[in-house]
């Protein structure tokens, strides 16, 4: 049985065709606007949090603890959901407390999040730090629920299982079949949820991811583990034996200089899409992944794909922290 969830996200999110790009690439390119899931919790993380926070509430927890980078979309979404549900929230963030507030950091402060800052070296032990915070809250009579980076774990995975079913209904309503579904791979939970949906529904959709950090081999291991945990939750041993690591399709080579580091050519691509389609991708996640998709189509590596659906996972607020770099590109 699929776990229960709380309902917060504005779903179903719409699917739009990218007309000019489709004409240019001679492919039908569609985009699922998961950046429309809401305002404060905009993006893909809210789908995962609907399941994770439901579990936290069922366990009578009063505090949510999670982690991420300075401009973490997941952290901001967690703060928003916790506040809406009347829970306390504590973030463990990689970096230093900024002198000025922008993007997601401004929203975190507006909503009253408690924040522990760790430098890059200390952040390697963020799980231990979150456990210590949980014990601290327990000593104060509070029960904490720890959510991993991106809510990418067995329970959070059902967020994009849910999304896969939503896409299937939209296919029927639109009288179209998306042979290929593409997403960014940043912590693994979006891809693994879509893959879970494809496995449990036994469809022929090709699920393809573009990693924006680490390597494809690293994420194949991460996604395999998340899938395994989800299948254990619903006791699907037969499905668990039917897939293998090689079924996970991730295209490497578009992480650029690393996580949350953007090069001028990546920002230039984001500007081109914004000015041709009126769609804004973010420099950390969707900008890199969508650039990878377009590049691979031009290289002829999507010949068997006719109708391609790209999942826009949000990230608009974090884009404001790239203001100076974007200004530089605009001037060129």
N, C-alpha and C positions, 0 to 999 in steps of 0.2 A: 504494500500500500504506500502511495506517495505521501510524504509528510505534509502536514497542514502548514498554512502560512497566514500571516497577516496581510491585508490588502491595503497598500499605500500608493504604489506606483500608478500613474495614469496610463493604463493599458486598455486595449491593445494600442501599440504605437503604430503610426502609419507607415506605409511603404510607398516610396515615390520613385519614378523612373528618372534617371539622369539623362535627359534628352540629348543635349549637345555632345556629351562625352560618349554616349551610346553610338551616335552617328559617326563620331570620329574614329572610334575603335571597332566599329562594325560588330558590336556585341550589345546585347540588352543588359544594361547595367542598372540595377535597382539598389535603393538604399533603405534600410529599415531604421527609422528615426528613434532609436532608443535614447537619443539626447533629449527627447520630448517626454521622458518618464515623469517629469515634475520640475520644480524650480530648485528648491534647496537640495533635493536628492537626485538632481538630474544625472542621467547616465545609466550605465549597466549595473552598477553596484546595488541599486535599490532592489532589483529582482532577487539577488542573492540574499540581501538583508531581510527580505520578507520572510524567508524560511529560517534564517539564523536567529532573528529577533523573536520569532514565534517560539523557537526552542528555548530561548533565554527567559521569556515570560512564563512558559510552562514550568521551568525550573525555579520560578519565583526569584529570579535575579533582579537586582536593583541598579546594577552598574554594568555598562558595557565598556570593555577595554579592547582597543585595537591599535594598529600600527600602520606606518607608511612613510612616504617621503614628505618633504615640506609642503608640496602642493597636491598631496594625495586626494584624489576624487573620492576614493573609498572612505577615507577618514572623515571628510566633510559630510558625505552622505550618512555615515554612521552617527555623527553628531546630530544631524537633522532628525533622523528617525528616533534616536534616543530621546531627544527633546520632545518630539511629538508624543511619544509613548510614556512620558513622565519618568524617564530613567536618567540616571547620572551617566556621564561618559568621560573616559580618560584616554587620551591619545598618547602614543609613544611614537615620536616623529624623528626621522633622520635629518640632522642638520643643526643649525643654531637658531635661536629665537631671532627673527628678523627685526631690523630697525624700523622698517615700514611694513604695513600690512597691505597685501594685495591678493587678489584671486581667492583661492580656497582658504587661505590663512585668515583673511578678513572675515569670511563667513564663520569660520570656527570660533573666532573671538566674539563675534556678534551673538552667537548661540551659546556662549558660556562654557566651552569645553575646557577641561583641565588638561594640561599638556606637559609631558616630560620630554625634554630634548636630549638626543644622544648624538655624539659625533659618529662619523662613518665606522670607526673601529668598534666603538661601544655598541652600535646598532647591530653588529653581527650577533650579539647576544640578546636581541630584542625579546625573544620568547621567554628567556629567563627573567628579564625585567618585567614583562607583563605578569608572569607568575608571582613575582615579588609584590607587585601592586595588588594583585588579587588577595594575597595574604594580608596585606596592609588594610584593605577594605574589610576583610573578614574580621580583623581585630576591632574595627569600628562598627561591627554589627551589620555590615552590608555583604550581600552575595554578588560576586562578580561573574560575568560571562565573557570569556576571551574569544575574540574573533580574529582569525589569522589575516595576513595581508590579502586584501581584495575579497575577503569572505570566500576564498577559493579553497573549499574543503568539501567533504561529503555532503553535508546538509545544505551549504550554500549553492552547491552544484545544481540543485533542483530549480533554481531561478531560471537557468537557461534551458533546462528540460521544459519548463513551463513556456518559455519563449519559443522553443521549437514547435510545440503544439499550437501556439498562437500563429506562427508562420504557416503551418499546415492549413489552418482554417482560412487564413488570408489567401492562400493559394487557391482554395476552392472558391472563395468569394470573387477573386480576380480572374478565375479561369486561366491560371498560369502555373507552370511547374518550375521552381527554381532548382535547376540541376546542380548548381554550385552555391554554397553558402560560405562566405568569407568573413573572418573576424580577426581582430588584433589579439595577440597572445602576450599578456603582460604578467599575469600570475597563474594563468591556466584555467580559471574557472568558467570563463565564457565559452571557450572551445569545448571543454569537457562536458559542460551542460548541453550544448548543441549535439555533441556526439552521443551523449546519453539518450537524448530524444530520438536521434536517428537509429540507435541500436534497439531501443525498446519498441519503436514503431516499425522497425524492419523496413526502412525506406531506402531508396537508391540515391539519396542526396549525397553529394561529395562535400565534406566539411573540410575547409582549408584555412589554416591559420598563418599569420605572419608574426614572428616573434620580434619584439622591440627591445629585448634585453637577453642576456645569456645566449644560448644556442638552441637549435631545434632539438638536438639530442637531449639536452637538459630538460626541455619542456615535455618531451615524449615520456620521460620518467615521471615528471610531476603530474601530468594529465592521467597517466595510467593509474597512479596512486589515488587520485581524486575519484576517478571512475570506479575503482575497486571499492572505495569507501562508500560511495553512493549505492552501489549494487548490494553491498552488505546491509545497508540500512533497510532496503526493500526486499532483501532476501531473494535476489535474482541470481542464483548460482548457475543456471543454465546459460544466461546471457554472458555471465562472467567468463565462461569457458569458450565463448564464440568469437571474441575479439582478441586481437593481439596488438602489441606495440607498433607493428608496422602499418596498422590501419590508421594510425594518427598521422595526418598529413600537415606538416609545417614547413613553410618555405623560409629558409634562412637568408641572411645577407642584407637586411634592411634596418638593422638596429643602429646603423651609423656609428657615431662616436660613443654610444652607450645610452643607458637609461636617462631620460630627461635632458639629454644634450643634443642640441639641434645644429645642423649645418645649414649654410645659406641655401644650398640646393633643395633641402627639405622644406624650408620656410617658403622658398620661391614657389614650390609645387602647391603648398597650402594656399598661397595667394592666388595662384592661377585657378584653382578649383573654386575658391571663394568668389572670384570675379567672373567666372564663366557659368557657375551653377547656383550661386547664392547659398552655398553650403560651406560651413566653417568646420574644418577638422582641427584637432589640437596637435601641437608639436610633439607631444610625448607618445601618444598612442595611435590614434586613427590616422594622423597625417603620414606617419611612417608606413603603416600597414596599407593604406590605400595607395600610396605611391608605389609600394611593392606590387600590388595587384595590377595597376596600370602598366608598370614596367614589364611584368611577366606576360601580360596580354600582348604587348608590343613585340615581345620576344617570341611569340607564337606558342607559349606554353599552356594556353587555355583553349586550344583548338576544339576540344570536345565539350566546351561549355557554351551554351546558348543564352541561358537566362541566369545571370549572376546576381546574387543578393549580398550586399555588404552591410554588416551590422555597424551602425554608427553608435559607438558606446559612450559618447559624450566627451566631457573634458573641457568645455568652453571656459569655465572659470580659471582654470590653470593657465590658459592661453595668455591671460593678462600679465602674467609674470615674465612673458617673453617680449614685452613691449619694446625694449631698446633694440633687441635683435631684429624684430619685425620692422621697426622704423628704418634700420640700416638697409634691409632688403628693399623696402619701398622706395628708397632714394636712388637705388641703382637703375 
